[in-house]
Amino acid sequence: MLPPLKPIAMKERVSMVFIEKGQIDVKDGAFVVIDETGIRTHIPVGSIACIMLEPGTRVSHHAAALAARVGTLLVWVGEAGVRLYAAGQPGGARSDRLLYQAKLALDDDARLKVVRKMYEIRFGEKPPERRSVEQLRGIEGARVKKLYQLLAKQAGVDWNGRNYDYTQWDNSDTANRCLSAATACLYGICEAAVLAAGYAPAIGFIHTGKPLSFVYDIADLFKFDDIVPHAFKIAAKNYSNPEREVRLMCRDVFRQSKILRKIIPTIEEVLAAGELEIPKPAEENIAPAIPNAEGIGDVGHRS
């Protein structure tokens, strides 16, 4: 008998794969995609952070259960990965991390410290003193707007601002479509990392009120390192299918930059800036009747 499957750490995985037009199932113990001719393609599900499922895919119960067991995030997206419809939740299984995150978000002083740390990581310098979260958000927005303009100019792309309507995707200009496709890839692996670390995607600090607010917060810390500049370069080359080129670019950039080794330590760094401790269990708490098994994955993975 083989030992039970357990998630491996996020830092040891490849970033993502896209799957379209196929039946996803488990055959002979393997996670496979079966095309219309019956040909099977094996997917090493346990070594992938995020699987993006495009239109034309069908997922069996067995396949979804296996992905959850090995801690791989399944994300149902639109064509080219530019719309997010639904996502599984293979992690987030640590109440102490969730309470810690919520405590930071609800404490005004702690939240401001976290936001200031995010600003410092993103721009490489400390933000102005005596500024509220709302004021820092405004300063950040102005700097990001100028950064988009600069990167577009360097790539030789006409830029009229970040503007697109996801309900009328083909009406967007090429630059905005490339940026949206690139950020969708980044959001996928950041959500997988947030869940693996045991935190909630919805409890954000700069972004609020969205199901993926914290994912957006974390993704913004990495967005302008490589993803946005390369997306503009692709937009400048007038490819017939720029979204596909963006996905390939993201795959290569994620691998070369080893981003999956960086996301969870960065999450811990920004939250530690709030200077609050992870809540300890109350004395009257009752331990689980069946202790959790030790795993080799990240703390948020179900073991």
N, C-alpha and C positions, 0 to 999 in steps of 0.2 A: 504493500500500500504506500502511495505517495504521501508525504507530509501535507497538512492543510495549507492552502494558499494564504499568504500574508502580503500586505502591501510593502513595496520597497520605498526607500526615501525618495522624495521629490528630486533631490539634487543628483540622483543617479539615473534619472529618466531622460528620454528624448522629449521634446516639447509637445508635438501634436501631429496628428494625421487628419486628412480630410477624406471622407468616404461619400461617394454618390452612386446612385443607381445600383443597388444590390441588396440582397437579403443577408442580414447579419445574424449569425447563429453560432452555436457551439457544436462542433462535430468532432467526435473522437477525442474530446477533452480540449480541443483547440478553438480559439476565437477566430472565426473565419467570415469572409465576405463571399457570397455566392452570386455570380452574375447570372444573366438570363440564359446563358448556355450551360450553366451548371458547373463552371470552373470555380474552384475554391482558391481564395487568396488568404493566406494565414496572416493575422495581425498579432504581433507580440503585445497583447493588451496590458500586461503587467509592467512593461517598461516604458509606457507612454503616459504623459501627464494628462493629456486632453484629446479626445476624439471628437472631431467636428462632423456631424451628420447632416449632409445636404439633402435637398429634395431627391426623391427616388429611392431612399433607403427605408428598410423595414427592420426592426430590431426584435428579436425573440425575447421572451421572458428569461430564458436561460442565459442569453448573452448579456442582458442588462444586469442580471444577478452576478454574473462573473465579473463584470466591470466594477460593480460596487464592491465586491469582495476583495479585489486587488487594488482598490483605491484610485481607479481611473475615472475621470470626469467625462460623462457623455453630454454633449451640447448639440441641440437640434437647431440648425441655422438655416437661413435662406441660401439661395444660389450664390456662390462665391464667398459664403460665410459672412454676409453683410447684414443679416438680420438674426437676432437671437430670439427663438421662440420658447425654448424650455431647456432646463439643465437638470442633470441628476445631482445627487449630493453624497459623494463617497466619503466625505470627511466631516469636519465640524463637530466631532464627537467628544468635545471636552467642555464640560460646564464651567470649569474654573477659568478657561480662556474666554468663554462667552461673557461671563460675569465681569471679568477684568476689562474687556473691551467696552462693555456697556458702562461700567463705572467711569472709565476715562471719558467716554462720550457725554456723560451726564454731568460731569464736574467741569464747570466753566474754565477754571484755571488749568486743569489738566488737559482739557481739549485744546486750549490755546497753545500750550507747550508742544503738543503733538503736531498741531498745524504749523507752528514755527519750525519744527524739525523737518517736516515735509518740505517746507519752503527752502530750507538750508540745503537739503539733499538735492532738490530739483535744480536750484540755480547756483549752487556752489558758494553761497555766501549767506550770512545771517540776515534775516529780514529786519526792517526798521523797528525800533523799539516803540513801545506804547501804542501798539496797533491792535484792534480787535480782529476776530476771525473774519468778519465781514469786510473790514478794510484790507486785510491781507488777501482775501479772495479777489478784491478789486484790483490790487496791485499785481497779483499773479495773472489775472486775465489780461491786463494791459501788456505785460511782458510776453505772455504767450502769443498774443496777437502780433506783436512786433517780430517774434521769433519765427512765426509762420511766414511772414512777409520776407524776412531775410533768407530763409531756407528756400523759398520759392524763387527768389531772385537768383540765388546761387545756382539753382538747378535750371534756370532759364524757363520757368513756367509762369504763365499769366495767372495772377492770383487776385481774386475778388473777395476773399474772405472765406471762412469756414461756414459753408451753407449747403445743406442738402436736405431732401425730403425722402425718408426711407420708403414711403409709399409710392414714390415716383423715381425709383432708383436711376433709370436710364436717362432721366432728364438732368441729372447732376453732371457737372463738368468732370473731366478725367481726373484732375488733381484731387477733388473731394472724394471721388469714388475710390481712388487709390488709398487715401488716408483712412477712409472708413473701413476698407478691407483690412488694412494693416492693423488698425486699432482693435478690430474684432478678434484677430488672432492673438493680440497681446492680452485682451480681456479674458480670453479663454484660459490661457496658462496662468494668469494672475488669479482667476477664480479658483482654479485647481490648487494653487499654492495657498491661498487664504484658507480653504477648507482643510487642506492637509495640515496646516499649522493650528487648526482647532478654532478658528475664528468665524464670525458671521459676515457674509458678503454685504448684508444690508446696513450694518452699523458703521456709517462713515463719519468723517471729521470735517473735511472740506465739502465733499458732496453729501447731501442728505436727501431723504425722502424717496430713494430709488432702491429697487431690490439688489442692485449691485454697487451701492454707493462706496463701500470700502474697496471694492475691486477697482473702481475708477480712481480712487485716491492713490492706490498702490501703482496702478498702471501708469499714471501720470509721472511717477518718479523715474520711469525708464523710457517713456515714449520718445523723448527728443534725443536720446543717446544715439540710436541707430535707425529706429523704425521710421520716423517721420522724414529724415533726410533721404533715406533710400526710396521711400514712397514717392517723394517729389521727383527723384531721378527717373523712376519708372514712368511717371506721368509725362515727363519731358520727351520720352522716346516713342510715343504714339504706337504702342503695341495694339494688336487687334483684340487681345484679351488681357487688359492690364491687371484685372483682379487676380488672374492665375499667376501672373508674374510676381505680384505682390505676395501671394501665399508662398511661392517658392523662395522669395527673398526672405520672408519672415522665418521660414524653416531654417535657412542657412545662417541668418543672423543670430537666431536663438541658440543654435548649436555653437557657433564661433564665439559668441559672447558669454556662453555658459550661464545664461540668465537664470536657469532653474536653481543654480547654486546660490544666487544672490537674493531672490525674492523673499524667502522666509527670513533670513537674517536681517534684511531691510525692514520687514514687518516688525520684527522684535525690536529693532533699533528705534523706530519711530514711536512705538508704543511705550518703550522704556523712557522716552523723553517726558512723558506725563508724570513721572516720578511717583507713581502709585504702585503698591504691591499687588500681586495676584491674590485674590481673596482666598483665605484658608477655609476649609470645611468647618462648619459649626460643630460644637462639641456634641450636640444632640443628633447629628446626622448618623444614619445607619449605613454601614458599608454594604455594598452589593452582595447578595446571597451567593452569586457565582462570580468570583474575581475575574477581572479582565485579563486575558492572556497577554504576555509580553510579545511585542511585535518588533520588526526591524524597520518599520516605516516611520513617518512623522507622527507627532503626538496627536494630531487630529484624526488620523486614520482609524477606522474601526478594525479592531484586531480580533 
